[in-house]
Amino acid sequence: MKIGVFGISNVGKSALITRFIFNTYRAEYIPTYEDNFKAIAQVDGVESDLELLDTPGTEEAFYNLFIKDQLIPSEKTPKNRLIELDAYFLVYDTTSQDSFKALEPFH
């Protein structure tokens, strides 16, 4: 199962993934351009392979990774990375209305 983790910068996307996969917490903020993580999890009593895509938080980086390549495809980029995902996690900061509003295009 491929899962994309989306949200603006500094809302904790990487921290959530790190906690889930490694059971640790990274206190310092390190901007992410794009990272992929793999894990095995039990879903309804069945072991499932998970692939978590930690997406960039800036609009420009998101555009370059997911939109631009769709408009100008190349041999190096998949045809439609968003459609290849099985699920999406939308992450926002509960103390920031702006971080919640930034997710409006997803719902």
Buried (B, 14 or more C-beta within 10 A) or exposed (E): EBBBBBBBBBBBBBBBBBEBBEEEEEEEEEEBEBBEBEBEEEEEEEEEEBBBBBBBBBEEBBEBBBEEBBEEEEEEBEEEBBEEBEEBBBBBBEEEEEBBEBBEEEE
